[in-house]
Amino acid sequence: MPALFDIGVNLFSSQFYADRAEVIQRAKAENVQRLLLISSDLAETEQNSNYSHAQSGLYCTAGVHPHAAADVADNWIAQLVQLSRHHKVVAIGECGLDFNRDFSPRAQQIDVFEQQLQLAKQLNKAVYLHERDAFDTQLALLKQHHIGHGVAHCFTGDQQQMRSYLDLGLHIGITGWLCDERRHQQLLDAVQYLPLDRLLIETDAPYLLPRTLLAKPKNRRNEPMYLPEIVRYIAQITGHQPEQIQQICWQNSCEVFNLPQDCSHAD
């Protein structure tokens, strides 16, 4: 089977405190050969880049989540520029807008988001997008800044929202949300219109454990080792072969994050 690339892992979640190294080992045992570690603020960006520095197959984002927008220091963008130059940083984010929880004032969310969009363009890196209850505003900003390189992380929207992202040239990150029969209908309908060459797959571990797993862990914690279940379910609902999905998702991920497709490549 082709190798797998989990493009969304929260490795410094407290849920992984006791067995972080083992989580990576279990993932590789299931042929998940690359992990993208998600950063939500500057401190986590530094943690992720330091941790991935000497480990093959680990990469990370660099950025500020909208929840953390209210907490940035005056010189945060200069710090982020420096952190973004680390050789394992392949995307800017997790950045975007969250008008659902509003943990940060909306005006500040927008300002921090726009500065990260500008940085992504400046460094020619993918944007790693978060959005909740703010789609129209976010789409307008993406168009304003001519963003067409990146991924809508953990996409849970409808068909029209997906098409809007696709029209910009973005890729779509699909998680175990798709495997949740209680709330997946909107996403299930949208995925039918998702071209394989725009599909990326992610666990968003430790969150969103696929409900379709036959043997669920007692702690209900998601891990990158369960990424094959998302592939299996996408294959089930689209009629494609799992091998085909894995192969093209690997190619897509390497293209988006500007990485060699040869997973034995020294990094």
N, C-alpha and C positions, 0 to 999 in steps of 0.2 A: 504494500500500500504506500502511496506517496506520503511524505512527511506532512505534519500539521503545524500550523502557526497560530497560536492563541494571541490575538491582537488586543486582549484586554484582561489584565490580571492586577488586582490590588494586593500585591505581595506583602506590603507592609501594614496590612490590616492586622489588628490585634489578634484576629482569629488564626493567623499564621505565625504567631510569635514563637510557639514552642517547636515547630517542625518545618520551618521555611525551606531548609535545604532538602528535606525529604519530599516536600511538595514538588520541587523541581525534578527530583529523581523519579517520582511516580509518574510525572508527566512524560518524561523522556522514555520511560518503559512502555508507554502507550503511543509512542511515536510522535509526541508533541515536542518537536525539536527546537522550536523558537517560542519565546514568550515576550510580549510587550508589556512592560510594567507601567501602570498608569500613575501619573503624578497629579496631585490636587493642589499643591502649593510649593513654595520654594524649598521648604525643608524636606518634603517628600521627594522632590526632584533630586536633591543632593543625595538622599538615602538611596534612591533607585539607581542613580548613575554610579555611585560608589560601589553598590552591591553588584551591578552588572559589569563593572569595569574589567574584571579578570575572568569572567565566566562566559564561555562559549554559548551562544544561543539566546542570551538575554539582552534585551534592548529596552529603552524607556522613552517616555514623553517628558517634556519639560514645560510646566505651565501652572496657571492658577485657575482653579475651579470657580464658577460664579459664587458658590457658597463662601469662598475665602476672599472674595473681592474687597470686602470692607476692611480686611485686616492687612492689606499690603502696606509696606513701608514707602516712604517718599522715593527711595531709589530702587524700587522693586524691579523696574524694567531693565535697569542696568545690570542688576544681579541676574535676572533671567537671561539676558543676552549672553552673559558669561557662562552660565550653566548650560545653555543651549548649544554651546560649541563643543561639549564633550562628545567624543566619538561614538558613544552608545546612544545618544539622543537622536531619535529619528522622526520626531513629530513635536509640534507645539500644542500643548493642552494638558490636561483636559480643560478646555475653555468653552465658553458659550454663555447662555442665559438660562436662568431658572426663575420663572415668575410664579412657580407653584408654592415653593417654601419661602422665597424672598428673604433668605438669611442675610443677604446684602442688599442695600438700596439699589433699585433698578438702574438709576443713572450711573452708579459706580460699577455695576455689573457691565453695563454697555461700554464704559470707558476702558475698563480692564480688558474686556473682550476685544475691542478695536485695536488696542495696542498689541495684543498677541497676534491678531490677524496681520497687522503690519510687519511684525517680526517674522512670521512664517513666510511672508512674501520676500522679505529681505534675505532670509537664510535659505530660501528655496526648500523649505521643509513642509511636510504634510501638516494640516490642521487636524486636531483630534477633538471632535465636537460633542458638547453636551447641550441638550435643549429640553426644557420642560415648560409647557404652557406659555411658550414665547416664540412660536414658530414664525409668525409673520415678521416680527421685529428681527429675529435672527436671520431669516432669509434675506431681508432687505439689506442688512449689514454685510452679509456674504457677497451679495451682488455689488454693493457699493465699493467693496475692497477687491473685487474681481477674484474671488477665491474659487478655485476649481481643482484643488489638489488636497485631498484629505479624506476623512471618514466620518460619517455620522455614527458615532459610538452608541452602542446599545439602542439601536433604532426600534421604536415601538409605535411609530406613527401609522398614518393611513396611506392609501395608494397615492393620493394627490401630493402629500408631503414627500413621499419617496420620489415621485417623478420630478418634483421641484429640485431635490438634491441631485438626482441623476442628470437633469438638464444643465446643472452647473459643472458637471464632470466629476462629482464626488462618488466615493464608494460607500457602501452600506454595511454596518456591523450588525450581525445577527447573533443573538444570545439565546440562552435557555428560556427566555420569555416566550419564544415561539412554541415551546413544549408545554406551556401551561394552558390547559383547556378552559380554565376559568376566565381568562382574559385575553386570549391570543387571536380572536377572530379577525379583528382589524388588521393585525400584522400578517395573519395567515393569508388574507385576501391580497395584501400588498406584495407579499413575497412571490405570488404567481406572476407578477410583472417585473420581477427583478432579474436583469440579465446576469448570467453567471460571471461575466467578466467584470462585474461591479460588486460581487459578493465577497465579504470578509466574514470570518467567524471568530467568536470570542466567548469566553465563559463569564467575564466580569466577576470572577472568583474573588472572594468567597460567597458572593451573592448569586441569586438566580439559578440554584440547583435545578437541572432539568427534571420536571415531574414525571417524565416518561421513563426514567431509569428504572430498570427492573429491581436492582439491588441498591437501595438508597442508603447512604451512610447515616448512622444513628444521630450524628451531630448536625445533620442537615446542611453541612458546609460544602459549598461547591469548590472544586479544584480543577486546574487545567487538564488533569487526567480524564475528565469527563467530556472533553471537547468532542471526541468521536460520536457521542450521543447526539449532539447537535447536527453533525454531518448526517448521521443515520436518519434523523427526523426530516431534515431538508430533502434528502433523497426520497423518503417515503411520500412526501406531499407534492414533490415536483416531478417524480418519475425519472430523475437522473440517477446514474449509478454513483454510489458513495466514492468510488475511486476517482471518477470524473470531477466530483465536487472538491475532493481533497486536492487534486492536482491543480485545478484552476484557482482555488483559494490560496494555495501556496504561491502560485505565480502572481496573483493579484497583490498579495501582501508584500512580496518582495519588490514589486513595482512601486507600490504606494510609498513604501518606506526606504526605497532606494538601496536595497540590499541584494547581494548575489543570490541566485536561486540555488546554488550548490551549498547545501547545509553543512558540508565539511569544510567550507571556506573558513580560514582562521580569522577570528574577530576578537 
